Amino acid sequence: MLIFINRHFCIIPAGQESSPVSMASCFLLLPIIPLKSRNSFSSSSSSSSIRASKITCSSTATQSQSAKQRLLTLISDQERGLKTQEDPEKRSSIIQAIDDMAQLGEGTITTGVSLSSTWRLLWTTEKEQLFIIEKASFFGTQAGDVLQVIDVENKTLNNVITFPPDGVFFVRSKIEIASAQRVNFRFTSAVLRGKSWEFPLPPFGQGWFKSVYLDDDIRIAKDIRGDWLIVARAPYIWSE
């Protein structure tokens, strides 16, 4: 038999229903927690969890902004990497800052639709790109924006070096998403183009790159040869 005594449910053995009932004679005592108390506890726990979550997110965002600002400051006077080639100490500091950003990007997906963009070079260790940037003046021109134009939906990648006002060298590639952060690519053709002429070049090679950090402003990637690339979203869309 189940009866209610002093804010408890009590189970009475069969045949003892008419006997005096004490708390000691109950086989099972079930305390009643007032509904208001339960709701208050639940609400309090929920509020605490939300506050903790907000504090964690805020702390992570602050840490990310601080690390990103440090990296951008380090590369701001490096002429896209030209100066870094002759400064091992500076290079070491930049790579350490990149590693810090990579830790913040660990476990994130960087190969989704947000990867699609016209990305403008800020800094790199890639010798071929730096050679073209540095030696462009030998051909009576200057290197303009250096770009990566990625379209995830159409599976295309164009590596572009502009030579204002009318020159451009670009390499077309097809891409394949290999993992949450890695993209495989295969070169399909290359073109050197002037104002009124175009010189096609054969495709040459394949590889992969891993975007270890990506946000609304910048992307940091490492390629198959271990070279680093830091790019920012350009304020325009490049097309052939």
GROMACS elastic network, one bead per residue, 0.5 to 0.9 nm:
[ bonds ]
;  ai    aj funct       b0    kb
    1    10     6  0.80426   500
    1    11     6  0.54825   500
    1    12     6  0.50900   500
    1    13     6  0.68035   500
    1    14     6  0.68608   500
    1    17     6  0.71902   500
    2     9     6  0.66018   500
    2    10     6  0.55782   500
    2    12     6  0.64186   500
    3     8     6  0.83499   500
    3     9     6  0.57212   500
    3    10     6  0.53268   500
    3    11     6  0.65911   500
    3    12     6  0.76862   500
    4     7     6  0.67135   500
    4     8     6  0.55671   500
    4    10     6  0.60103   500
    4    11     6  0.89161   500
    5     8     6  0.51468   500
    5     9     6  0.62338   500
    5    10     6  0.67690   500
    5    21     6  0.89799   500
    5    22     6  0.88156   500
    5    23     6  0.81210   500
    6     9     6  0.83424   500
    7    30     6  0.87251   500
    7    31     6  0.64341   500
    7    32     6  0.57596   500
    7    33     6  0.84763   500
    8    29     6  0.62047   500
    8    30     6  0.54291   500
    8    32     6  0.57344   500
    9    28     6  0.79654   500
    9    29     6  0.58495   500
    9    30     6  0.51375   500
    9    31     6  0.66945   500
    9    32     6  0.75137   500
   10    23     6  0.78879   500
   10    26     6  0.57810   500
   10    27     6  0.74117   500
   10    28     6  0.59310   500
   10    29     6  0.51520   500
   10    30     6  0.67951   500
   11    26     6  0.57559   500
   11    27     6  0.59934   500
   11    28     6  0.57529   500
   11    29     6  0.72466   500
   12    15     6  0.85056   500
   12    16     6  0.66965   500
   12    17     6  0.66158   500
   12    21     6  0.80570   500
   12    25     6  0.75226   500
   12    26     6  0.57894   500
   12    27     6  0.69054   500
   12    28     6  0.84996   500
   13    16     6  0.58724   500
   13    17     6  0.74345   500
   13    25     6  0.86789   500
   13    26     6  0.78134   500
   13    27     6  0.75858   500
   14    17     6  0.67568   500
   15    18     6  0.77220   500
   15    19     6  0.85889   500
   16    19     6  0.51864   500
   16    20     6  0.82690   500
   16    21     6  0.86023   500
   17    20     6  0.81451   500
   17    21     6  0.82530   500
   18    21     6  0.84150   500
   21    24     6  0.82862   500
   21    25     6  0.65382   500
   21    26     6  0.78132   500
   22    25     6  0.53806   500
   22    26     6  0.70128   500
   23    26     6  0.56090   500
   23    27     6  0.89658   500
   23    29     6  0.79418   500
   24    27     6  0.81050   500
   26    29     6  0.65940   500
   32    35     6  0.88358   500
   33    36     6  0.82983   500
   33    37     6  0.65608   500
   33    38     6  0.65639   500
   34    37     6  0.52374   500
   34    38     6  0.64191   500
   34    39     6  0.87192   500
   35    38     6  0.51508   500
   35    39     6  0.61247   500
   35    40     6  0.84615   500
   36    39     6  0.51547   500
   36    40     6  0.60012   500
   36    41     6  0.85648   500
   37    40     6  0.50007   500
   37    41     6  0.61011   500
   37    42     6  0.85395   500
   38    41     6  0.51244   500
   38    42     6  0.60986   500
   38    43     6  0.84176   500
   39    42     6  0.50592   500
   39    43     6  0.58562   500
   39    44     6  0.82930   500
   40    43     6  0.50887   500
   40    44     6  0.59036   500
   40    45     6  0.84847   500
   41    44     6  0.50671   500
   41    45     6  0.60760   500
   41    46     6  0.84770   500
   42    45     6  0.51607   500
   42    46     6  0.60327   500
   42    47     6  0.84883   500
   43    46     6  0.50687   500
   43    47     6  0.60214   500
   43    48     6  0.85039   500
   44    47     6  0.51251   500
   44    48     6  0.61137   500
   44    49     6  0.86059   500
   45    48     6  0.50865   500
   45    49     6  0.61781   500
   45    50     6  0.86553   500
   46    49     6  0.51110   500
   46    50     6  0.62152   500
   46    51     6  0.86194   500
   47    50     6  0.50979   500
   47    51     6  0.61181   500
   47    52     6  0.85631   500
   48    51     6  0.50966   500
   48    52     6  0.61021   500
   48    53     6  0.85212   500
   49    52     6  0.50963   500
   49    53     6  0.60742   500
   49    54     6  0.85848   500
   50    53     6  0.50277   500
   50    54     6  0.61349   500
   50    55     6  0.85953   500
   51    54     6  0.51196   500
   51    55     6  0.61704   500
   51    56     6  0.86312   500
   52    55     6  0.51132   500
   52    56     6  0.61616   500
   52    57     6  0.86352   500
   53    56     6  0.51270   500
   53    57     6  0.61402   500
   53    58     6  0.84650   500
   54    57     6  0.51593   500
   54    58     6  0.59608   500
   54    59     6  0.84295   500
   55    58     6  0.51103   500
   55    59     6  0.60242   500
   55    60     6  0.85940   500
   56    59     6  0.51040   500
   56    60     6  0.61631   500
   56    61     6  0.86065   500
   57    60     6  0.51326   500
   57    61     6  0.61141   500
   57    62     6  0.85663   500
   58    61     6  0.51526   500
   58    62     6  0.61487   500
   58    63     6  0.85726   500
   59    62     6  0.51621   500
   59    63     6  0.61353   500
   59    64     6  0.85851   500
   60    63     6  0.50605   500
   60    64     6  0.60726   500
   60    65     6  0.86182   500
   60   104     6  0.83107   500
   61    64     6  0.50546   500
   61    65     6  0.61687   500
   61    66     6  0.85649   500
   62    65     6  0.52071   500
   62    66     6  0.61382   500
   62    67     6  0.86277   500
   63    66     6  0.51625   500
   63    67     6  0.61589   500
   63    68     6  0.85179   500
   63   104     6  0.85633   500
   64    67     6  0.52244   500
   64    68     6  0.60099   500
   64    69     6  0.84894   500
   64   101     6  0.73169   500
   64   104     6  0.67674   500
   65    68     6  0.51024   500
   65    69     6  0.60108   500
   65    70     6  0.85290   500
   66    69     6  0.52236   500
   66    70     6  0.62304   500
   66    71     6  0.87534   500
   67    70     6  0.51410   500
   67    71     6  0.63085   500
   67    72     6  0.87389   500
   67    97     6  0.69906   500
   67    98     6  0.87274   500
   67   100     6  0.68688   500
   67   101     6  0.64568   500
   67   104     6  0.89765   500
   68    71     6  0.51333   500
   68    72     6  0.61665   500
   68    73     6  0.85174   500
   68    97     6  0.81114   500
   68    98     6  0.87221   500
   68   100     6  0.88802   500
   68   101     6  0.68979   500
   68   218     6  0.89907   500
   69    72     6  0.51382   500
   69    73     6  0.60328   500
   69    74     6  0.85770   500
   70    73     6  0.51711   500
   70    74     6  0.62579   500
   70    75     6  0.89266   500
   70    97     6  0.71852   500
   71    74     6  0.51261   500
   71    75     6  0.64722   500
   71    76     6  0.85640   500
   71    93     6  0.88370   500
   71    94     6  0.65149   500
   71    95     6  0.89802   500
   71    96     6  0.89818   500
   71    97     6  0.55062   500
   71    98     6  0.69313   500
   71   101     6  0.84050   500
   72    75     6  0.53573   500
   72    76     6  0.58653   500
   72   122     6  0.86960   500
   73    76     6  0.51601   500
   73    77     6  0.79345   500
   74    77     6  0.73106   500
   74    78     6  0.78813   500
   74    90     6  0.79142   500
   74    93     6  0.77567   500
   74    94     6  0.63199   500
   74    97     6  0.84761   500
   75    78     6  0.52100   500
   75    79     6  0.78766   500
   75    80     6  0.74243   500
   75    81     6  0.76342   500
   75    84     6  0.86144   500
   75    90     6  0.89422   500
   75    94     6  0.71725   500
   75   122     6  0.75720   500
   75   123     6  0.66244   500
   76    79     6  0.74581   500
   76    80     6  0.81702   500
   76   122     6  0.80263   500
   76   123     6  0.86277   500
   77    80     6  0.81106   500
   77    81     6  0.88945   500
   77    83     6  0.81496   500
   78    81     6  0.52196   500
   78    82     6  0.62608   500
   78    83     6  0.50547   500
   78    84     6  0.60505   500
   78   122     6  0.89262   500
   78   123     6  0.74907   500
   79    82     6  0.54840   500
   79    83     6  0.62929   500
   79    84     6  0.83470   500
   79   122     6  0.80516   500
   79   123     6  0.74541   500
   80    83     6  0.79369   500
   80    84     6  0.84880   500
   80   121     6  0.69515   500
   80   122     6  0.51905   500
   80   124     6  0.61986   500
   80   125     6  0.87855   500
   80   130     6  0.78273   500
   80   133     6  0.89107   500
   80   230     6  0.89841   500
   81    84     6  0.50766   500
   81    85     6  0.66294   500
   81    91     6  0.89310   500
   81   122     6  0.80504   500
   81   123     6  0.50361   500
   81   124     6  0.53180   500
   81   125     6  0.62729   500
   81   126     6  0.85673   500
   81   130     6  0.70639   500
   82    85     6  0.57351   500
   82    86     6  0.78757   500
   82   123     6  0.85847   500
   82   124     6  0.85280   500
   82   125     6  0.85407   500
   82   130     6  0.63008   500
   82   131     6  0.86026   500
   82   133     6  0.84339   500
   82   134     6  0.73858   500
   83    86     6  0.58713   500
   83    87     6  0.67469   500
   84    88     6  0.69428   500
   84    89     6  0.86284   500
   84    90     6  0.63218   500
   84    91     6  0.56471   500
   84   125     6  0.82135   500
   85    88     6  0.71032   500
   85    91     6  0.75692   500
   85   125     6  0.77198   500
   86    90     6  0.88947   500
   86    91     6  0.87764   500
   87    90     6  0.54095   500
   87    91     6  0.62623   500
   87    92     6  0.87479   500
   88    92     6  0.60928   500
   88    93     6  0.86903   500
   89    92     6  0.51275   500
   89    93     6  0.64037   500
   89    94     6  0.87704   500
   90    93     6  0.51319   500
   90    94     6  0.62460   500
   90    95     6  0.86451   500
   91    94     6  0.50980   500
   91    95     6  0.61196   500
   91    96     6  0.85750   500
   92    95     6  0.51586   500
   92    96     6  0.61864   500
   92    97     6  0.86532   500
   93    96     6  0.51478   500
   93    97     6  0.62817   500
   93    98     6  0.86679   500
   94    97     6  0.50312   500
   94    98     6  0.61549   500
   94    99     6  0.86312   500
   95    99     6  0.61554   500
   95   100     6  0.86629   500
   95   228     6  0.85564   500
   96    99     6  0.50035   500
   96   100     6  0.63487   500
   96   101     6  0.87859   500
   97   100     6  0.50657   500
   97   101     6  0.64247   500
   97   102     6  0.86892   500
   98   101     6  0.50717   500
   98   102     6  0.61212   500
   98   103     6  0.87109   500
   98   220     6  0.76626   500
   98   228     6  0.88083   500
   98   230     6  0.89803   500
   99   103     6  0.63117   500
   99   104     6  0.88064   500
  100   103     6  0.52676   500
  100   104     6  0.66524   500
  100   105     6  0.89227   500
  101   104     6  0.50871   500
  101   105     6  0.63290   500
  101   106     6  0.87043   500
  101   212     6  0.78365   500
  101   213     6  0.65069   500
  101   220     6  0.82690   500
  102   106     6  0.60550   500
  102   211     6  0.88163   500
  102   212     6  0.51558   500
  102   213     6  0.57227   500
  102   220     6  0.79803   500
  103   106     6  0.50893   500
  103   107     6  0.87863   500
  103   212     6  0.82296   500
  103   213     6  0.85003   500
  104   107     6  0.85580   500
  104   108     6  0.86787   500
  104   212     6  0.87496   500
  104   213     6  0.74005   500
  105   108     6  0.55939   500
  105   109     6  0.84457   500
  105   110     6  0.86183   500
  105   211     6  0.88857   500
  105   212     6  0.57966   500
  105   214     6  0.72656   500
  106   109     6  0.87487   500
  106   212     6  0.69268   500
  106   213     6  0.77297   500
  107   180     6  0.81273   500
  107   181     6  0.86495   500
  108   180     6  0.72010   500
  108   181     6  0.75981   500
  108   212     6  0.83174   500
  108   213     6  0.79465   500
  108   214     6  0.86460   500
  109   112     6  0.66604   500
  109   179     6  0.84877   500
  109   181     6  0.58153   500
  109   211     6  0.89564   500
  109   213     6  0.89051   500
  109   214     6  0.85640   500
  110   113     6  0.85325   500
  110   114     6  0.73568   500
  110   115     6  0.64094   500
  110   180     6  0.61350   500
  110   182     6  0.80119   500
  110   210     6  0.85117   500
  110   211     6  0.60872   500
  110   212     6  0.73403   500
  110   213     6  0.69750   500
  110   214     6  0.60053   500
  110   215     6  0.86216   500
  110   219     6  0.88187   500
  111   114     6  0.73277   500
  111   115     6  0.56488   500
  111   116     6  0.85922   500
  111   152     6  0.78236   500
  111   177     6  0.67398   500
  111   178     6  0.87495   500
  111   179     6  0.75356   500
  111   180     6  0.57903   500
  111   181     6  0.54693   500
  111   182     6  0.69456   500
  111   183     6  0.72086   500
  111   210     6  0.88725   500
  111   211     6  0.76579   500
  112   115     6  0.57556   500
  112   116     6  0.78450   500
  112   152     6  0.72510   500
  112   177     6  0.87957   500
  112   180     6  0.80111   500
  112   181     6  0.88715   500
  113   116     6  0.55624   500
  113   117     6  0.88882   500
  113   151     6  0.81870   500
  113   152     6  0.61893   500
  113   153     6  0.74458   500
  114   117     6  0.73818   500
  114   152     6  0.86191   500
  114   214     6  0.83232   500
  114   215     6  0.81742   500
  114   216     6  0.80424   500
  115   150     6  0.68872   500
  115   151     6  0.76259   500
  115   152     6  0.68768   500
  115   211     6  0.89482   500
  115   214     6  0.78388   500
  115   219     6  0.85380   500
  116   119     6  0.87513   500
  116   149     6  0.74688   500
  116   152     6  0.55284   500
  116   153     6  0.80366   500
  117   148     6  0.80298   500
  117   149     6  0.59176   500
  117   150     6  0.55169   500
  117   151     6  0.67976   500
  117   152     6  0.89744   500
  117   233     6  0.65930   500
  117   234     6  0.78803   500
  117   237     6  0.74770   500
  118   147     6  0.66441   500
  118   148     6  0.59717   500
  118   150     6  0.65228   500
  118   151     6  0.88358   500
  118   232     6  0.84121   500
  118   233     6  0.59628   500
  118   234     6  0.56241   500
  118   235     6  0.82244   500
  118   236     6  0.71258   500
  118   237     6  0.56104   500
  118   238     6  0.63061   500
  119   146     6  0.83808   500
  119   147     6  0.53939   500
  119   149     6  0.60207   500
  119   150     6  0.78626   500
  119   218     6  0.82476   500
  119   219     6  0.82336   500
  119   231     6  0.56442   500
  119   232     6  0.53653   500
  119   234     6  0.55025   500
  119   237     6  0.89934   500
  120   145     6  0.65230   500
  120   146     6  0.58016   500
  120   148     6  0.65701   500
  120   149     6  0.86281   500
  120   230     6  0.85615   500
  120   231     6  0.51861   500
  120   232     6  0.52126   500
  120   233     6  0.60731   500
  120   234     6  0.54487   500
  121   124     6  0.74968   500
  121   145     6  0.71481   500
  121   146     6  0.53817   500
  121   147     6  0.58807   500
  121   148     6  0.77674   500
  121   229     6  0.74336   500
  121   230     6  0.62862   500
  121   232     6  0.65855   500
  121   233     6  0.89991   500
  122   146     6  0.86271   500
  122   229     6  0.78512   500
  122   230     6  0.55419   500
  122   231     6  0.51280   500
  122   232     6  0.67561   500
  123   228     6  0.80917   500
  123   229     6  0.60186   500
  123   230     6  0.51707   500
  123   231     6  0.69809   500
  124   127     6  0.82935   500
  124   129     6  0.82003   500
  124   130     6  0.77459   500
  124   227     6  0.72654   500
  124   228     6  0.54644   500
  124   230     6  0.62429   500
  124   231     6  0.86475   500
  125   129     6  0.85463   500
  125   130     6  0.76696   500
  125   226     6  0.89052   500
  125   227     6  0.54172   500
  125   228     6  0.55408   500
  125   229     6  0.69030   500
  126   129     6  0.57939   500
  126   130     6  0.63901   500
  126   131     6  0.87542   500
  126   226     6  0.89983   500
  126   227     6  0.55848   500
  126   228     6  0.70145   500
  126   229     6  0.76972   500
  127   130     6  0.50676   500
  127   131     6  0.59285   500
  127   132     6  0.86779   500
  127   227     6  0.87148   500
  128   131     6  0.51117   500
  128   132     6  0.64299   500
  128   133     6  0.87271   500
  129   132     6  0.53068   500
  129   133     6  0.62489   500
  129   134     6  0.86129   500
  129   146     6  0.84496   500
  129   161     6  0.83861   500
  130   133     6  0.50324   500
  130   134     6  0.59929   500
  130   135     6  0.84638   500
  131   134     6  0.51463   500
  131   135     6  0.59198   500
  131   136     6  0.82471   500
  132   135     6  0.52526   500
  132   136     6  0.56837   500
  132   143     6  0.76202   500
  132   161     6  0.85608   500
  133   136     6  0.56484   500
  133   137     6  0.84501   500
  133   142     6  0.74491   500
  133   143     6  0.53118   500
  133   144     6  0.82515   500
  133   146     6  0.86491   500
  133   161     6  0.83864   500
  134   137     6  0.73171   500
  134   138     6  0.88904   500
  134   142     6  0.84898   500
  134   143     6  0.79284   500
  135   138     6  0.55534   500
  135   139     6  0.76517   500
  135   142     6  0.83781   500
  135   143     6  0.86958   500
  136   139     6  0.56018   500
  136   140     6  0.70065   500
  136   141     6  0.56206   500
  136   142     6  0.52579   500
  136   143     6  0.59601   500
  136   163     6  0.82761   500
  137   142     6  0.53829   500
  137   143     6  0.79905   500
  138   141     6  0.72808   500
  138   142     6  0.88499   500
  139   142     6  0.83662   500
  141   163     6  0.65591   500
  141   164     6  0.76580   500
  141   167     6  0.89179   500
  142   162     6  0.86573   500
  142   163     6  0.58824   500
  142   164     6  0.71303   500
  143   146     6  0.77629   500
  143   161     6  0.69319   500
  143   162     6  0.59815   500
  143   164     6  0.72356   500
  144   161     6  0.69058   500
  144   163     6  0.52341   500
  144   164     6  0.60446   500
  144   165     6  0.87760   500
  145   160     6  0.80856   500
  145   161     6  0.62424   500
  145   162     6  0.55710   500
  145   163     6  0.79042   500
  145   164     6  0.88149   500
  146   159     6  0.78060   500
  146   160     6  0.56843   500
  146   162     6  0.63024   500
  147   158     6  0.78776   500
  147   159     6  0.59004   500
  147   161     6  0.63425   500
  147   162     6  0.82079   500
  147   231     6  0.82192   500
  147   234     6  0.84848   500
  147   238     6  0.83995   500
  148   157     6  0.69009   500
  148   158     6  0.57404   500
  148   160     6  0.62128   500
  148   231     6  0.83191   500
  149   156     6  0.80383   500
  149   157     6  0.55854   500
  149   158     6  0.50164   500
  149   159     6  0.65132   500
  149   160     6  0.76689   500
  149   237     6  0.82328   500
  149   238     6  0.70419   500
  149   239     6  0.82816   500
  150   154     6  0.88821   500
  150   155     6  0.78014   500
  150   156     6  0.59441   500
  150   158     6  0.66223   500
  150   159     6  0.88091   500
  150   175     6  0.88707   500
  151   154     6  0.55499   500
  151   155     6  0.57402   500
  151   156     6  0.52526   500
  151   157     6  0.64572   500
  151   158     6  0.89787   500
  151   175     6  0.88871   500
  152   156     6  0.66436   500
  152   157     6  0.83728   500
  152   175     6  0.78551   500
  152   176     6  0.84620   500
  152   177     6  0.82506   500
  153   156     6  0.80563   500
  154   174     6  0.87282   500
  154   175     6  0.87753   500
  155   173     6  0.85114   500
  155   174     6  0.57273   500
  155   176     6  0.64911   500
  155   177     6  0.84637   500
  156   172     6  0.74470   500
  156   173     6  0.57829   500
  156   175     6  0.55395   500
  156   176     6  0.86713   500
  156   185     6  0.85742   500
  157   171     6  0.82131   500
  157   172     6  0.61017   500
  157   174     6  0.60804   500
  157   175     6  0.65179   500
  157   185     6  0.78104   500
  157   187     6  0.87816   500
  158   170     6  0.63938   500
  158   171     6  0.55105   500
  158   173     6  0.60681   500
  158   174     6  0.87212   500
  159   169     6  0.82951   500
  159   170     6  0.53944   500
  159   171     6  0.51851   500
  159   172     6  0.67668   500
  159   173     6  0.81485   500
  160   168     6  0.70544   500
  160   169     6  0.58156   500
  160   171     6  0.66084   500
  160   172     6  0.88408   500
  161   167     6  0.86665   500
  161   168     6  0.57691   500
  161   169     6  0.52570   500
  161   170     6  0.62620   500
  162   165     6  0.83501   500
  162   166     6  0.79830   500
  162   167     6  0.59766   500
  162   169     6  0.63829   500
  162   170     6  0.82866   500
  163   166     6  0.64427   500
  163   168     6  0.54381   500
  163   169     6  0.80114   500
  163   194     6  0.88521   500
  164   167     6  0.57947   500
  164   168     6  0.78481   500
  165   195     6  0.84743   500
  166   193     6  0.80617   500
  166   194     6  0.57168   500
  166   195     6  0.51011   500
  166   196     6  0.88689   500
  167   192     6  0.77091   500
  167   193     6  0.56689   500
  167   195     6  0.64482   500
  168   191     6  0.80538   500
  168   192     6  0.60418   500
  168   193     6  0.53340   500
  168   194     6  0.66383   500
  169   190     6  0.75116   500
  169   191     6  0.57357   500
  169   193     6  0.62411   500
  169   194     6  0.88873   500
  170   189     6  0.86220   500
  170   190     6  0.57448   500
  170   191     6  0.55301   500
  170   192     6  0.67073   500
  170   193     6  0.84920   500
  170   240     6  0.89163   500
  171   187     6  0.69439   500
  171   188     6  0.76342   500
  171   189     6  0.58776   500
  171   191     6  0.64664   500
  171   192     6  0.89321   500
  171   201     6  0.89178   500
  171   203     6  0.80119   500
  172   186     6  0.85508   500
  172   187     6  0.58646   500
  172   188     6  0.55916   500
  172   189     6  0.52653   500
  172   190     6  0.59577   500
  172   191     6  0.83641   500
  172   203     6  0.82535   500
  173   185     6  0.62039   500
  173   186     6  0.52775   500
  173   188     6  0.51701   500
  173   189     6  0.71688   500
  173   190     6  0.89237   500
  173   203     6  0.87353   500
  173   206     6  0.85578   500
  174   184     6  0.84109   500
  174   185     6  0.55683   500
  174   186     6  0.53790   500
  174   187     6  0.65363   500
  174   188     6  0.69294   500
  175   183     6  0.65614   500
  175   184     6  0.55590   500
  175   186     6  0.65096   500
  175   187     6  0.88880   500
  175   208     6  0.88055   500
  176   182     6  0.88601   500
  176   183     6  0.57524   500
  176   184     6  0.51536   500
  176   185     6  0.63284   500
  176   186     6  0.88110   500
  177   180     6  0.78526   500
  177   181     6  0.82574   500
  177   182     6  0.64713   500
  177   184     6  0.63614   500
  177   185     6  0.88376   500
  178   181     6  0.77607   500
  178   182     6  0.54024   500
  178   183     6  0.53352   500
  178   184     6  0.62702   500
  178   208     6  0.89529   500
  179   182     6  0.50590   500
  179   183     6  0.70751   500
  180   183     6  0.86643   500
  181   209     6  0.83868   500
  181   210     6  0.53505   500
  181   211     6  0.54051   500
  181   212     6  0.65197   500
  181   213     6  0.86427   500
  182   208     6  0.69315   500
  182   209     6  0.57952   500
  182   211     6  0.65064   500
  182   212     6  0.86325   500
  183   207     6  0.86879   500
  183   208     6  0.54932   500
  183   209     6  0.55222   500
  183   210     6  0.62804   500
  183   211     6  0.82117   500
  184   206     6  0.77695   500
  184   207     6  0.59075   500
  184   209     6  0.66237   500
  184   210     6  0.87875   500
  185   205     6  0.88782   500
  185   206     6  0.56326   500
  185   207     6  0.54824   500
  185   208     6  0.56138   500
  185   209     6  0.80860   500
  186   203     6  0.86236   500
  186   204     6  0.83876   500
  186   205     6  0.62872   500
  186   207     6  0.65170   500
  186   208     6  0.84638   500
  187   190     6  0.80524   500
  187   203     6  0.54094   500
  187   204     6  0.59730   500
  187   205     6  0.56962   500
  187   206     6  0.57792   500
  187   207     6  0.86920   500
  188   202     6  0.76734   500
  188   204     6  0.74741   500
  188   205     6  0.84015   500
  189   200     6  0.75865   500
  189   201     6  0.63505   500
  189   202     6  0.54272   500
  189   204     6  0.76125   500
  190   199     6  0.86546   500
  190   200     6  0.59653   500
  190   202     6  0.62004   500
  190   203     6  0.61604   500
  190   204     6  0.85231   500
  191   198     6  0.68474   500
  191   199     6  0.57844   500
  191   201     6  0.57189   500
  191   202     6  0.86203   500
  192   197     6  0.86051   500
  192   198     6  0.58373   500
  192   199     6  0.51251   500
  192   200     6  0.63565   500
  192   201     6  0.76326   500
  193   196     6  0.78696   500
  193   197     6  0.58959   500
  193   199     6  0.61499   500
  193   200     6  0.82895   500
  194   197     6  0.51328   500
  194   198     6  0.61222   500
  194   199     6  0.86395   500
  195   198     6  0.83468   500
  201   204     6  0.89102   500
  207   223     6  0.76853   500
  207   224     6  0.60662   500
  207   225     6  0.88014   500
  208   222     6  0.86909   500
  208   223     6  0.58448   500
  208   224     6  0.55064   500
  209   221     6  0.63551   500
  209   222     6  0.55418   500
  209   224     6  0.60905   500
  210   213     6  0.89421   500
  210   220     6  0.83592   500
  210   221     6  0.52718   500
  210   222     6  0.52734   500
  210   223     6  0.62166   500
  210   224     6  0.83798   500
  211   214     6  0.68676   500
  211   219     6  0.67060   500
  211   220     6  0.55701   500
  211   222     6  0.65189   500
  211   223     6  0.87180   500
  212   219     6  0.77653   500
  212   220     6  0.58205   500
  212   221     6  0.56895   500
  212   222     6  0.73640   500
  213   218     6  0.79455   500
  213   219     6  0.55539   500
  213   220     6  0.51806   500
  213   221     6  0.72069   500
  214   217     6  0.77193   500
  214   218     6  0.59095   500
  214   220     6  0.65653   500
  214   221     6  0.88403   500
  215   218     6  0.57203   500
  215   219     6  0.65757   500
  216   219     6  0.85237   500
  216   232     6  0.88094   500
  216   233     6  0.77284   500
  217   231     6  0.86454   500
  217   232     6  0.56739   500
  217   233     6  0.57449   500
  217   234     6  0.89800   500
  218   230     6  0.71902   500
  218   231     6  0.56521   500
  218   233     6  0.62188   500
  219   229     6  0.81183   500
  219   230     6  0.59331   500
  219   231     6  0.54173   500
  219   232     6  0.63266   500
  219   233     6  0.81688   500
  220   228     6  0.73465   500
  220   229     6  0.57702   500
  220   231     6  0.65700   500
  220   232     6  0.89517   500
  221   227     6  0.83229   500
  221   228     6  0.58044   500
  221   229     6  0.51604   500
  221   230     6  0.65636   500
  221   231     6  0.84475   500
  222   225     6  0.80449   500
  222   226     6  0.58764   500
  222   227     6  0.56024   500
  222   229     6  0.63351   500
  223   226     6  0.53216   500
  223   227     6  0.55260   500
  223   228     6  0.66986   500
  223   229     6  0.81545   500
  224   227     6  0.74705   500
  231   234     6  0.87776   500
  233   236     6  0.84131   500
  234   237     6  0.72154   500
  234   238     6  0.88696   500
